């Protein structure tokens, strides 16, 4: 394929990635209107990719035996705990807020978690200030049921994903081993919870409508878990790592726009202001290194991440490693996409 054709296919793949990421927030918002419970949807989200990647299970189990327990604890948070917080926040607020606050606040929380370990540049603080202003706007200017409780749950989901992102920095697992490990742990934990009767499940009682189950298998199991990863990989190869940051910033906007006809949600002044502030903050944060140039090579966690998972090195990782670790968390929020093997 010539260069022009490659770039065109990259833009198509990027557009598909943005739509698939948005579909995750939208379908999570729709759980309450379906015959699935939140735990049912979580099982679908993690079990489908696990089945597809089942041939990698033996290798992953051996790798897990060599991993540090503390690091595994950080990675586990990115599975079922984060999903249930995400789904609860979506139920308590709106699709627009869910698609905005969770990925948009990851750079803020990762930066806070790394305070004292790295020096944040003034440019990065300005970008983070825009994100904070967006969060404040969402909490004070948006009505229609988006109360402080739901916003707090979404912020907690963003914080949990930030902790998971630090686990990615520390792990020696290859990217596909991370995907399998997270899906395996989440599937086993989800099954244990519903079998023990600790959470409702319509899957176990066979009272799920076939159309609902198929929709979540396609949108979350296949779309979020697998196709978005493939599309993202091709987009980065064709367009470079910077395109991923643009895609991550566009996804909340697409989510808010699609939610208007789908759920009757309106983009009022509060949500519009929050969208602008958070998107500008995320884009601004990724426009230049967030640490001083003399520290970039020695303290930058994303370069440490690249070295630690070099066993799975790919063209995609070479592009993504130039993004701050805070943005790796944003770009991976729906699938574990930013470091998946080519």
GIBELKA-V715494 format. One record per residue. N is the residue number from 1. RES is the residue in one small letter. OMEGA is omega in whole degrees, -180 to 180 (* if undefined). Layout:
<<N:RES:OMEGA> <N:RES:OMEGA>>
This chain:
<<1:x:180> <2:x:-174> <3:x:179> <4:x:179> <5:x:179> <6:x:-180> <7:x:178> <8:x:179> <9:x:177> <10:x:178> <11:x:176> <12:x:180> <13:x:179> <14:x:178> <15:x:178> <16:x:179> <17:x:180> <18:x:180> <19:x:-180> <20:x:177> <21:x:178> <22:x:-180> <23:x:178> <24:x:178> <25:x:-178> <26:x:-180> <27:x:175> <28:x:177> <29:x:-175> <30:x:-178> <31:x:-178> <32:x:179> <33:x:-179> <34:x:178> <35:x:177> <36:x:169> <37:x:179> <38:x:178> <39:x:175> <40:x:-180> <41:x:178> <42:x:178> <43:x:178> <44:x:-177> <45:x:-174> <46:x:-176> <47:x:-178> <48:x:176> <49:x:179> <50:x:178> <51:x:-180> <52:x:-177> <53:x:-177> <54:x:178> <55:x:-180> <56:x:-176> <57:x:-179> <58:x:180> <59:x:-179> <60:x:179> <61:x:178> <62:x:-180> <63:x:179> <64:x:180> <65:x:-180> <66:x:-175> <67:x:178> <68:x:-177> <69:x:180> <70:x:179> <71:x:177> <72:x:178> <73:x:178> <74:x:-178> <75:x:-179> <76:x:-178> <77:x:-179> <78:x:-179> <79:x:-174> <80:x:-180> <81:x:180> <82:x:-178> <83:x:-177> <84:x:175> <85:x:179> <86:x:-179> <87:x:178> <88:x:177> <89:x:178> <90:x:-180> <91:x:-176> <92:x:-177> <93:x:-178> <94:x:178> <95:x:-179> <96:x:179> <97:x:-179> <98:x:-179> <99:x:-178> <100:x:-168> <101:x:-175> <102:x:179> <103:x:-175> <104:x:-178> <105:x:180> <106:x:178> <107:x:180> <108:x:-176> <109:x:178> <110:x:178> <111:x:179> <112:x:180> <113:x:-178> <114:x:179> <115:x:-177> <116:x:179> <117:x:-179> <118:x:179> <119:x:-178> <120:x:-178> <121:x:176> <122:x:178> <123:x:-180> <124:x:178> <125:x:178> <126:x:178> <127:x:179> <128:x:176> <129:x:177> <130:x:179> <131:x:179> <132:x:178> <133:x:177> <134:x:178> <135:x:179> <136:x:178> <137:x:180> <138:x:-177> <139:x:-173> <140:x:-172> <141:x:-176> <142:x:177> <143:x:176> <144:x:174> <145:x:-179> <146:x:-177> <147:x:-178> <148:x:179> <149:x:179> <150:x:178> <151:x:178> <152:x:178> <153:x:179> <154:x:178> <155:x:177> <156:x:177> <157:x:176> <158:x:178> <159:x:179> <160:x:179> <161:x:177> <162:x:177> <163:x:176> <164:x:179> <165:x:177> <166:x:174> <167:x:176> <168:x:-179> <169:x:-171> <170:x:-171> <171:x:173> <172:x:178> <173:x:172> <174:x:-177> <175:x:-180> <176:x:174> <177:x:177> <178:x:180> <179:x:-178> <180:x:-178> <181:x:-180> <182:x:180> <183:x:180> <184:x:-180> <185:x:-179> <186:x:180> <187:x:180> <188:x:-179> <189:x:179> <190:x:178> <191:x:-179> <192:x:-178> <193:x:-177> <194:x:179> <195:x:179> <196:x:179> <197:x:-179> <198:x:178> <199:x:-179> <200:x:178> <201:x:175> <202:x:176> <203:x:-177> <204:x:180> <205:x:178> <206:x:179> <207:x:177> <208:x:176> <209:x:-178> <210:x:-179> <211:x:178> <212:x:-179> <213:x:-180> <214:x:-179> <215:x:-179> <216:x:174> <217:x:-178> <218:x:-173> <219:x:-175> <220:x:-179> <221:x:-178> <222:x:-176> <223:x:-179> <224:x:-173> <225:x:-173> <226:x:-173> <227:x:-180> <228:x:178> <229:x:-180> <230:x:179> <231:x:180> <232:x:-179> <233:x:-179> <234:x:180> <235:x:-180> <236:x:178> <237:x:-174> <238:x:-171> <239:x:-177> <240:x:-175> <241:x:-179> <242:x:179> <243:x:180> <244:x:179> <245:x:177> <246:x:179> <247:x:179> <248:x:-180> <249:x:-179> <250:x:-175> <251:x:178> <252:x:180> <253:x:179> <254:x:180> <255:x:-179> <256:x:-179> <257:x:-179> <258:x:-179> <259:x:-180> <260:x:178> <261:x:-174> <262:x:-177> <263:x:-178> <264:x:179> <265:x:179> <266:x:173> <267:x:180> <268:x:-180> <269:x:-179> <270:x:180> <271:x:179> <272:x:179> <273:x:179> <274:x:178> <275:x:-178> <276:x:-176> <277:x:-177> <278:x:180> <279:x:178> <280:x:179> <281:x:180> <282:x:178> <283:x:179> <284:x:180> <285:x:-178> <286:x:-175> <287:x:177> <288:x:-179> <289:x:-179> <290:x:174> <291:x:-178> <292:x:-176> <293:x:-178> <294:x:178> <295:x:-171> <296:x:-174> <297:x:-173> <298:x:-175> <299:x:-173> <300:x:-177> <301:x:-178> <302:x:176> <303:x:175> <304:x:177> <305:x:-179> <306:x:-180> <307:x:-174> <308:x:-180> <309:x:-175> <310:x:178> <311:x:-180> <312:x:-174> <313:x:179> <314:x:175> <315:x:-180> <316:x:-179> <317:x:179> <318:x:177> <319:x:-175> <320:x:-177> <321:x:177> <322:x:176> <323:x:176> <324:x:-179> <325:x:178> <326:x:180> <327:x:173> <328:x:177> <329:x:178> <330:x:-173> <331:x:-179> <332:x:-166> <333:x:-180> <334:x:169> <335:x:166> <336:x:-167> <337:x:-167> <338:x:179> <339:x:-179> <340:x:-180> <341:x:176> <342:x:*>>
